[in-house]
Amino acid sequence: MRGCEKTSAVGVLKRALTRQIDREDERQRPLDLGLIRRLFASTDPWRRQRFWLLLAVLARAVQLPALTGLVAAVIRGPIAAGDAGGIALGALAFAALAVSTQIVLHFRQKLALELGEAVVCDLRCRLFRHIQSMPMRWFHTNRIGRVVSRMTSDLEDVRAGVQDVFFVSLVQLVQMLIAAAAMLWYDSVLFLTVLMLAPVIWLINRHFHRLLSTALRDMRESFSRVTATLVESVVGTRVTQSFGREAENSRMFAELAADHCEWNTRVLRTQGTFLPLLELNSQVCMAILLLAGGYRVLTPGSATDIGDVVGFFFMASLFFAPISILGSQYNQALTALAGAERLYRLLDLQPEWGDVPDAVVLQPIRGHVQFCEVSFGYEPGTPVLQRISFEARPGQMVALVGQTGSGKSSIINLIARFYRATEGVVLVDGTDICRLQDQSLHRQLGMVQQQNFLFSGTVADNIRFGCPEADDERIRDVLRRLDCEDLLESLPEGLQTSVGEGGSSLSAGQKQLLCFARAMLADPAILILDEATNSIDSGTEARLQRSLESLICGRTSFVVAHRLSTIRRADQVLVLDGGRIVERGTHSELLAAGGVYSGLHAGFAGVGGTVPRAA
């Protein structure tokens, strides 16, 4: 019975992980010329380089038929006539043309590689800027692994498309056109035979186009699922191990990997059938041409001689040889366009909000914050805040108290403009926060959360994150004001100690102190402490409390806290319940009122001096 429960849980989790991706599949557009034009337009910033590349491509496309035509001409002329001098001259001409062909090939490949790298670098930077401009709601509803997949595998597919597919295909197509013109000049009747065989190739291409486009798209999406799950599993290893979920997660990942393997095998199987069929078709066509050409030479009164057949056969080989190459490039083009489609879908996704055209650039602010009848919900029809109104004057400290889910973090999210109010207005220094320029607001706002993120680098790098120009002396001054310089200096290399990925080399308390220093160094006018002292032991917190007052002084501060020592210093305590403010006042006033806050306070002694999180 227990085994059945585990299997069911894995299935449910797998469906949950892939639901969003499946919804995106339904919105996918068919491949079209508009997508190709858009991808080609991405090379516009490098028009000069593109021009020389196209010139090299055309030169290469002309040189290959010229080599073949030269061989045919030498066979028909000097060799047939026994002209030794003509043969030597033809050989020298062939050698010179062959060398020039390789020189052009070198520059074509060099220019194509440089252009592809430039386009991919530009797209990667555009994607990064675009992702950073997305509101917090987008990050809460999209898996990080899928974003990583866009920035890695999809971009690599586009790189291959820009570097190889277009320009290699252009060489082959021009080569086929020149060969077709030469065949028409050699023998128009035999050329009509080639044209009659063309519909066979077209039908094969059309059939496999449908199969490959579907299989490639599904293969890319299955790989996105694998990437997303892998990233989340690595990030959440601690949780996985603490719940003993290794076996279940491995089983789930194996199912996703097997699904990707199946789609990848289907793509390879389709390609493995497609390319040999094209090659076989070319060989059959050559056999038919050999038969038809031989009969034309043997037919009495025919104007076609053996030299014409030899030249025609050379050009026919040059005409059919690119077919298999184009087939391979076609497969790669489908992959590149599938990646480009996903990239542009993300780039075209407009943020729910951004800076208005006449956004107000904040000068140094006083920190006057007002909530006026504010309601808010993360999902339509599900409010988490209802008609919230309060005022925080410059320099005041406001404590937000309530049980889990009461709306404390939602208020913080609105102050930081991570989300926008559904109703009502949030004012900063009398200006609607929605009309403020995002950068000018956030540069004057500091935040320390319970679970903070540290970037790979040194302790000093992370502290100066919000103030890159700060030198080590300014950092040490902030640490002294926080009364924690000795804690950080106790690390092996002091400020130059590497914090590891996500701060893995630091203790929870050290990471939190580092985040305090990071916020203080930025010298914000508005300071947000979202359960910021919960990860710090009582001894460390006592040291922080002694310096916290001087750091908060002159700043408007919003504190989500459960520790009594933090709450009692607040100028105003807002007690929330069910998304509403049910009580407000100072610590002493609320205790005297004998209401909800008083009831929470009664449990302090039983939980070590903290407000209970839940009833």
ZIBEL-V928351 format. One record per backbone hydrogen bond with DSSP energy under -1.0 kcal/mol. CO is the residue of the C=O (numbers start at 1). NH is the residue of the N-H. Records with the same first field share a line. If there is no record, write none. Layout:
CO: NH / NH
This chain:
1: 5
2: 6
3: 7
4: 8
5: 9
6: 10
7: 11
8: 12
9: 13
10: 14
11: 15
12: 16
13: 17
14: 18
15: 19
18: 22
19: 23
20: 24
21: 25
22: 26
24: 27
25: 28
32: 36
33: 37
34: 38
35: 39
36: 40
37: 41
40: 43
41: 44
43: 46
44: 47
46: 50
47: 51
48: 52
49: 53
50: 54
51: 55
52: 56
53: 57
54: 58
55: 59
56: 60
57: 61
58: 62
59: 63
60: 64
62: 66
63: 67
64: 68
65: 69
66: 70
67: 71
68: 72
69: 73
70: 74
71: 75
72: 76
73: 77
74: 79
75: 80
77: 81
78: 83
83: 87
84: 88
85: 89
86: 90
87: 91
88: 92
89: 93
90: 94
91: 95
92: 96
93: 97
94: 98
95: 99
96: 100
97: 101
98: 102
99: 103
100: 104
101: 105
102: 106
103: 107
104: 108
105: 109
106: 110
107: 111
108: 112
109: 113
110: 114
111: 115
112: 116
113: 117
114: 118
115: 119
116: 120
117: 121
118: 122
119: 123
120: 124
121: 125
122: 126
123: 127
124: 128
125: 129
126: 130
127: 131
128: 132
129: 133
131: 134
135: 138
136: 140
143: 147
144: 148
145: 149
146: 150
147: 151
148: 152
149: 154
152: 156
153: 157
154: 158
155: 159
156: 160
157: 161
158: 162
159: 163
160: 164 / 165
161: 166
164: 168
165: 169
166: 170
167: 171
168: 172
169: 173
170: 174
171: 175
172: 176
173: 177
174: 178
175: 179
176: 180
177: 181
178: 182
179: 183
180: 184
181: 185
182: 186
183: 187
187: 191
188: 192
189: 193
190: 194
191: 195
192: 196
193: 197
197: 201
198: 202
199: 203
200: 204
201: 205
202: 206
203: 207
204: 208
205: 209
206: 210
207: 211
208: 212
209: 213
210: 214
211: 215
212: 216
213: 217
214: 218
215: 219
216: 220
217: 221
218: 222
219: 223
220: 224
221: 225
222: 226
223: 227
224: 228
225: 229
226: 230
227: 231
228: 232
229: 233
230: 234
231: 235
232: 236
234: 237
236: 240
237: 241
238: 242
239: 243
240: 245
245: 249
246: 250
247: 251
248: 252
249: 253
250: 254
251: 255
252: 256
253: 257
254: 258
255: 259
256: 260
257: 261
258: 262
259: 263
260: 264
261: 265
262: 266
263: 267
264: 268
265: 269
266: 270
267: 271
268: 272
269: 273
270: 274
271: 275
273: 277
274: 278
275: 279
276: 280
277: 281
278: 282
279: 283
280: 284
281: 285
282: 286
283: 287
284: 288
285: 289
286: 290
287: 291
288: 292
289: 293
290: 294
291: 295
292: 296
293: 297
294: 298
295: 299
299: 302
305: 309
306: 310
307: 311
308: 312
309: 313
310: 314
311: 315
312: 316
313: 317
314: 318
315: 319
316: 320
317: 321
320: 323
322: 326
323: 327
324: 328
325: 329
326: 330
327: 331
328: 332
329: 333
330: 334
331: 335
332: 336
333: 337
334: 338
335: 339
336: 340
337: 341
338: 342
339: 343
340: 344
341: 345
342: 346
343: 347
344: 348
356: 359
360: 437
368: 429
369: 392
370: 427
371: 390
372: 425
374: 388
375: 422 / 423
376: 384 / 385
379: 382
385: 376
388: 374
390: 371
392: 369
393: 396
396: 557
397: 571 / 572
398: 559
399: 574
401: 576
403: 406
406: 579
407: 411
408: 412
409: 413
410: 414
411: 415
412: 416
413: 418 / 419
423: 375
425: 372
426: 433
427: 370
428: 431
431: 428
432: 435
435: 360
437: 441
438: 442
439: 443
441: 444
442: 445
444: 525 / 526
446: 528
448: 530
457: 499
458: 462
459: 463
460: 464
462: 465
467: 470
471: 475
472: 476
473: 477
474: 478
475: 479
476: 480
477: 481
478: 482
479: 484
484: 488
485: 489
488: 491
491: 494
493: 496
494: 497
495: 460
497: 459
499: 505
500: 503
503: 506
507: 511
508: 512
509: 513
510: 514
511: 515
512: 516
513: 517
514: 518
515: 519
516: 520
517: 521
518: 522
520: 523
525: 556
526: 446
527: 558
528: 448
529: 531 / 560
531: 534
533: 536
537: 541
538: 542
539: 543
540: 544
541: 545
542: 546
544: 548
547: 551
548: 552
549: 553
552: 555
556: 527
557: 398
558: 529
559: 400
560: 531
562: 611
563: 567
564: 568
567: 570
572: 399
573: 585
574: 401
575: 582 / 583
577: 580
579: 386
580: 577
583: 575
585: 573
586: 590
587: 591
588: 592
589: 593
595: 599
596: 600
597: 601
598: 602
600: 603
601: 604
604: 607 / 609
609: 564
613: 404
